[in-house]
Amino acid sequence: MSLRTKFILFATVIHLLLAAMAYFLLQENVYLFLGMELLILGSIYITSQLYVTFFKPLSLIRAGIQSIKDKDFSTKFMGVGQKELDELINVYNRMIEQLRHERVAQAEKHYFLEKLIQASPAGILLLGFDNQVEHVNPAAELYLQQPANSLLGKHVSQLPKVWAEQLTQLQTGSSITFRVNGIRTYRCHRAHFLDRGFQHYFVLIEELTEAILQNERQAYEKVIRMMSHEVNNSAGAVNSILGSLQYYAPQLTDEHREDFDNALQVAIDRNTNLSHFMANFANVVRLPKPKKTPTDLHALLRNLALLMQPEFQRRTISCTLQLAPQPLVILLDQQQMEQVLLNVLKNAVEAIGDTGEITIATQTNPAQLTITDTGSGIPESVRSLLFTPFFSTKEYGQGIGLTMIREILVNHGFPFSLESDQEKRVTTFWIRF
């Protein structure tokens, strides 16, 4: 039973009792009856005033509570001329004004934070309590190479392979640095924040590729220049001395002359090979900036396939061109891009050995080139080391090819990746223009 009902019931009972008393007084004395009637009328008036005084504040409170439930912080009440009620109204109005300011400030902060996350060059993954992706900003989409709608709702273990392996074991408050396909280097930091009393987690992704490439380049350029200077100076002087020694060959007996000539030639050849060896490293250091001109990529690919055709036939390798029907004209340095694609094709041939397939495909939206081979694949243990300066899996390899590919494509500003699936024995190299 509500307080209003109790009050009305109590007032009704009291006035019924007074009416009964007035009836009995009517039998005794008319003047007492009239006095009782006036008393009843006065009581009814006072009761009605008390009713308004008691329950109007309750109505205001109820209306205020409903406004708060509806999250309407713009509704305020006017004073009614009653001191106690006006004090209550003032308290309510101040509370509503404060709540309104807090709500506006919170909305502005949330809007600013949302804009900041969207514009941030760092990738941000917002995670729920169960490590499910709740929000992905554009930078994170770019780093993970997947659109946001395909990432939302996924557990971190369901992200692309390398990301899943690294982020699953990443603990809150710690950081980890890793490479994707041996090319792009990322640092991820996991932390948490409180929102409306609930703890949320996020992963901050920072790409370190450019900074690391710059530091690597500065380091190996200095070393190569120093080595090249020392080796070339020494090799030149030694070859000059060895050439002078050939002057004394006629003075030797026939029995020793042949051995003497062979020994000198071996030393000269070795010095020459050493100079060529250093020249390969120096070529990476002296790589010029690309001179970009509009180039027909399809014509370039056809020429390279024709150039490699004898090698394909010798190894029984089939090369298939799957070129987009529309022309693909790209602004690039044709000479440098020829060197990149030639190195990629040679690596594919060496990976296949004998008997296999190479597929060269292009697409126009987005503009992309893909070279796929059916070689043995790249072992998991060396994938993170790909494109590391001068790293090679070959016994006598210098690691020049992949380093030069990386430098040329980075200078062009073309994203690229080398991916391998050992189970399917397929390796794919793609360049996005």
C-alpha positions in Angstrom: 0.0 0.0 0.0 1.5 3.4 -1.0 2.0 6.3 1.3 -0.6 8.3 -0.7 -3.2 5.6 -0.2 -2.5 5.4 3.5 -2.8 9.1 4.0 -6.2 9.3 2.1 -7.5 6.3 4.0 -6.5 7.8 7.4 -8.1 11.2 6.5 -11.3 9.5 5.4 -11.6 7.5 8.6 -11.0 10.5 10.8 -13.6 12.6 9.0 -16.1 9.8 9.0 -15.7 9.6 12.8 -16.2 13.4 13.0 -19.3 13.1 10.9 -20.7 10.4 13.2 -20.0 12.6 16.2 -21.8 15.5 14.5 -24.8 13.3 13.9 -25.1 12.4 17.6 -24.6 16.1 18.6 -27.5 16.9 16.2 -29.8 14.9 18.5 -28.5 16.8 21.6 -27.9 20.4 20.6 -28.2 22.1 17.2 -25.5 24.7 18.1 -23.0 22.0 18.9 -23.8 20.3 15.6 -23.1 23.5 13.7 -19.8 23.9 15.6 -18.9 20.4 14.7 -19.7 21.0 11.0 -17.4 24.0 10.9 -14.7 21.9 12.6 -15.1 19.2 9.9 -14.9 21.8 7.1 -11.8 23.3 8.6 -10.2 19.9 9.0 -11.0 19.0 5.4 -9.3 22.2 4.2 -6.2 21.7 6.4 -6.0 18.0 5.3 -6.1 19.0 1.6 -3.3 21.6 2.2 -1.2 19.0 4.1 -1.8 16.6 1.2 -0.5 19.1 -1.3 2.4 20.0 0.9 3.4 16.4 1.6 2.9 14.8 -1.9 3.9 17.5 -4.3 7.6 17.1 -3.4 7.1 13.4 -3.9 5.7 14.0 -7.4 8.7 16.2 -8.2 11.1 13.6 -6.9 9.4 10.9 -8.9 9.5 13.1 -12.1 13.2 13.8 -11.4 14.0 10.1 -10.9 12.3 9.3 -14.2 14.3 12.0 -16.0 17.5 10.6 -14.6 16.4 7.1 -15.7 15.8 8.4 -19.2 19.2 10.2 -19.1 17.5 13.5 -19.6 19.7 16.0 -17.7 18.1 19.1 -19.3 14.8 19.1 -17.2 14.7 21.5 -14.3 11.9 22.6 -11.9 10.6 26.0 -11.0 10.1 27.2 -7.4 6.6 27.0 -6.0 6.9 29.6 -3.2 7.2 27.0 -0.4 10.5 27.3 1.5 11.0 23.6 2.1 10.0 22.6 -1.4 12.0 25.3 -3.0 15.1 24.1 -1.1 14.5 20.6 -2.5 14.0 22.0 -6.0 17.3 24.0 -5.8 19.2 20.9 -4.7 17.7 18.9 -7.5 18.5 21.6 -10.1 22.1 21.9 -9.0 22.5 18.1 -9.1 21.0 17.9 -12.6 23.2 20.7 -13.8 26.3 19.0 -12.5 25.3 15.7 -14.1 24.7 17.5 -17.4 28.1 19.0 -17.3 29.7 15.7 -16.4 27.8 14.0 -19.3 28.8 16.6 -21.8 32.5 16.5 -20.7 32.5 12.7 -20.8 30.9 12.7 -24.3 33.5 15.2 -25.5 36.4 13.2 -24.1 35.0 10.0 -25.6 34.6 11.7 -29.0 38.1 13.2 -28.8 39.6 9.8 -27.8 37.7 8.1 -30.7 39.1 10.6 -33.1 42.6 10.3 -31.6 42.5 6.5 -32.0 41.3 6.7 -35.6 44.0 9.2 -36.5 46.8 7.5 -34.6 49.7 6.3 -36.6 50.1 3.5 -34.1 47.9 0.5 -34.4 45.4 -0.1 -31.6 43.4 -3.2 -30.8 40.8 -2.9 -28.1 40.2 -6.2 -26.4 37.3 -7.4 -24.2 37.6 -9.4 -21.0 38.0 -12.7 -23.0 40.7 -11.2 -25.3 38.3 -10.8 -28.1 38.9 -7.9 -30.5 36.3 -5.1 -29.9 37.7 -2.3 -31.9 40.4 -1.9 -34.6 41.8 1.4 -35.8 42.9 2.0 -39.5 46.6 1.7 -38.6 46.0 -1.8 -37.1 44.1 -2.8 -40.2 47.1 -1.8 -42.3 49.6 -3.6 -40.1 47.5 -6.8 -39.9 46.6 -6.6 -43.7 42.9 -7.3 -42.9 39.8 -5.2 -42.8 38.2 -4.4 -39.4 35.0 -6.3 -40.0 37.0 -9.5 -40.4 38.9 -8.9 -37.1 36.1 -7.8 -34.8 34.9 -10.5 -32.5 37.9 -12.7 -33.0 40.0 -14.0 -30.2 43.7 -12.9 -30.4 44.6 -16.5 -31.2 42.5 -16.3 -34.4 44.5 -13.3 -35.8 46.9 -13.8 -38.7 49.5 -16.5 -37.8 52.5 -14.5 -36.7 50.3 -12.0 -34.8 48.4 -14.7 -33.1 51.6 -16.4 -31.9 53.0 -13.2 -30.5 50.0 -11.5 -29.0 48.6 -14.7 -27.3 51.6 -14.9 -25.1 51.9 -11.2 -24.5 51.2 -10.4 -20.9 49.5 -7.1 -19.6 52.1 -4.5 -18.9 54.8 -6.1 -21.1 56.1 -5.5 -24.6 57.4 -7.7 -27.4 59.2 -7.0 -30.7 59.0 -9.3 -33.7 59.2 -9.4 -37.5 56.5 -10.4 -40.0 57.8 -12.2 -43.0 61.3 -11.0 -42.2 60.4 -7.5 -43.5 58.3 -5.4 -41.2 59.3 -5.1 -37.6 56.7 -4.3 -34.9 56.7 -3.6 -31.2 53.5 -4.4 -29.3 52.6 -3.3 -25.8 49.7 -4.6 -23.8 48.0 -2.5 -21.1 44.6 -1.9 -19.6 42.2 0.9 -18.6 39.0 1.2 -16.6 35.8 2.3 -18.3 32.6 2.6 -16.2 34.0 0.3 -13.6 35.0 -2.4 -16.0 38.6 -3.3 -17.0 39.4 -3.3 -20.7 42.6 -4.3 -22.4 44.3 -2.9 -25.5 47.4 -3.6 -27.6 49.4 -0.7 -28.9 51.2 -1.6 -32.2 54.2 0.5 -33.3 56.1 -0.2 -36.5 59.8 0.1 -36.2 60.7 -0.9 -39.7 61.8 2.4 -41.0 63.9 3.3 -38.0 65.6 -0.2 -38.0 66.2 0.0 -41.7 67.8 3.4 -41.3 70.1 2.2 -38.4 71.0 -1.0 -40.3 71.8 1.0 -43.5 74.0 3.4 -41.6 75.8 0.6 -39.9 76.6 -1.6 -42.9 77.3 1.3 -45.2 80.1 2.5 -42.9 81.5 -1.1 -42.6 81.3 -1.8 -46.3 82.9 1.4 -47.3 85.8 0.7 -44.9 86.2 -2.9 -46.0 85.9 -2.0 -49.7 88.6 0.7 -49.3 91.0 -1.7 -47.5 90.4 -4.7 -49.8 90.6 -2.8 -53.1 93.8 -1.0 -52.0 95.3 -4.2 -50.9 94.1 -6.3 -53.8 95.4 -3.7 -56.3 98.8 -3.6 -54.7 99.1 -7.4 -54.4 98.1 -7.9 -58.1 100.7 -5.3 -59.1 103.3 -7.2 -57.2 102.2 -10.6 -58.6 102.2 -9.1 -62.1 105.8 -8.0 -61.5 106.8 -11.5 -60.4 105.7 -12.8 -63.8 108.8 -11.0 -65.1 111.0 -13.5 -63.4 109.3 -16.6 -64.8 111.6 -17.0 -67.8 114.6 -17.2 -65.4 113.2 -20.4 -63.9 113.9 -23.9 -65.2 111.2 -25.6 -67.3 110.6 -27.9 -64.4 109.5 -25.2 -62.0 108.1 -22.6 -64.4 104.7 -24.2 -64.9 104.1 -24.4 -61.2 105.3 -20.9 -60.7 102.9 -19.6 -63.4 100.0 -21.6 -62.0 100.6 -20.3 -58.5 100.7 -16.7 -59.7 97.6 -17.1 -61.7 95.7 -18.6 -58.8 96.7 -15.7 -56.6 95.8 -13.2 -59.2 92.4 -14.8 -59.8 91.7 -15.0 -56.1 92.4 -11.3 -55.6 90.2 -10.5 -58.6 87.4 -12.6 -57.1 87.8 -10.8 -53.8 87.5 -7.5 -55.5 84.3 -8.6 -57.3 83.0 -9.9 -53.9 83.5 -6.5 -52.3 82.1 -4.8 -55.4 78.8 -6.6 -54.9 78.5 -5.2 -51.4 79.5 -1.8 -52.6 76.7 -1.8 -55.2 74.2 -2.0 -52.4 75.7 1.0 -50.7 75.9 3.0 -53.9 72.4 2.2 -54.9 71.0 5.5 -56.4 67.6 6.9 -55.7 65.0 5.6 -58.2 64.3 7.7 -61.3 60.6 7.0 -61.7 59.0 7.1 -65.2 55.7 5.6 -66.3 56.4 2.0 -67.2 54.3 -0.7 -68.7 54.6 -3.5 -66.1 53.1 -6.1 -68.3 55.7 -5.5 -71.1 58.4 -5.6 -68.5 57.2 -9.0 -67.2 56.9 -10.5 -70.7 60.5 -9.4 -71.5 61.8 -11.0 -68.2 59.9 -14.2 -68.8 61.5 -14.4 -72.3 64.9 -13.7 -70.9 64.5 -16.5 -68.3 62.9 -19.0 -70.8 66.2 -20.9 -71.6 66.8 -21.5 -67.9 63.1 -22.5 -67.4 63.5 -25.0 -70.3 66.8 -26.4 -69.0 65.2 -27.1 -65.6 61.8 -28.2 -66.9 60.0 -25.3 -65.2 56.8 -24.0 -66.6 56.2 -20.2 -66.3 52.6 -18.9 -66.6 51.7 -15.3 -67.0 48.3 -14.4 -65.6 48.2 -10.7 -66.4 45.2 -8.4 -65.8 43.2 -7.6 -68.9 43.7 -3.8 -68.4 47.1 -2.2 -69.0 49.1 -1.6 -65.8 51.3 1.5 -66.0 53.3 2.1 -62.9 55.6 5.1 -62.0 58.9 3.3 -61.2 62.6 3.0 -62.1 62.6 0.4 -64.8 66.2 -0.6 -64.5 66.0 -1.1 -60.7 62.6 -2.9 -60.9 64.1 -5.3 -63.6 66.9 -6.1 -61.1 64.3 -6.8 -58.4 62.1 -9.1 -60.5 65.1 -10.9 -62.0 66.4 -11.7 -58.5 63.0 -12.9 -57.4 62.7 -15.2 -60.5 66.2 -16.5 -60.0 65.4 -17.3 -56.3 62.2 -19.1 -57.4 64.2 -21.2 -59.9 66.8 -22.1 -57.3 64.0 -23.0 -54.8 62.3 -25.3 -57.4 65.5 -27.0 -58.6 64.1 -29.1 -61.4 60.5 -29.5 -62.5 58.0 -27.1 -61.1 55.8 -24.1 -61.8 56.2 -20.4 -61.5 53.1 -18.2 -61.8 53.4 -14.4 -62.5 50.0 -12.6 -61.9 48.9 -9.0 -61.8 45.8 -7.2 -60.7 44.7 -3.6 -61.0 42.5 -2.9 -58.0 44.7 -2.6 -56.0 47.6 -2.6 -58.4 49.6 -5.6 -57.3 52.2 -8.1 -58.7 52.4 -11.7 -57.4 55.1 -14.3 -58.2 54.4 -17.8 -56.9 56.6 -20.9 -57.1 56.2 -24.5 -56.2 59.6 -24.9 -54.6 60.4 -26.5 -51.2 59.1 -23.5 -49.3 60.9 -21.4 -46.6 61.6 -23.1 -43.3 59.8 -21.5 -40.3 63.1 -21.0 -38.5 64.5 -18.6 -41.1 61.4 -16.6 -42.1 62.0 -14.0 -39.5 65.5 -13.5 -40.8 64.5 -12.9 -44.4 65.6 -9.6 -45.8 68.1 -9.2 -42.9 71.1 -7.5 -44.4 73.4 -10.1 -46.1 71.6 -13.1 -44.6 71.6 -16.2 -46.9 70.6 -19.8 -46.5 73.1 -20.8 -49.3 76.4 -22.3 -48.3 78.4 -19.6 -50.2 75.7 -17.0 -50.5 76.4 -13.4 -49.8 72.8 -12.4 -49.1 73.1 -9.5 -51.6 69.9 -10.4 -53.6 67.3 -10.0 -50.9 69.0 -7.0 -49.4 69.0 -5.2 -52.8 65.4 -6.1 -53.4 64.5 -4.6 -50.0 66.4 -1.4 -50.6 65.0 -0.8 -54.0 61.4 -1.5 -53.0 61.7 0.6 -49.8 63.2 3.5 -51.9 60.2 3.2 -54.3 57.7 3.1 -51.4 56.1 -0.1 -52.5 54.9 -2.5 -49.8 56.0 -6.1 -50.3 56.0 -9.4 -48.6 57.5 -12.9 -49.0 55.2 -15.7 -47.7 55.6 -19.4 -47.7 53.5 -22.5 -46.9 55.7 -25.5 -46.5 52.7 -27.9 -46.3 51.5 -26.8 -49.7 55.1 -26.2 -50.9 54.2 -22.8 -52.2 56.1 -19.5 -51.8 54.6 -16.2 -52.8 56.3 -12.8 -53.3 54.0 -9.8 -53.8 54.5 -6.2 -54.5 51.7 -3.6 -54.1 52.1 -0.5 -56.2 
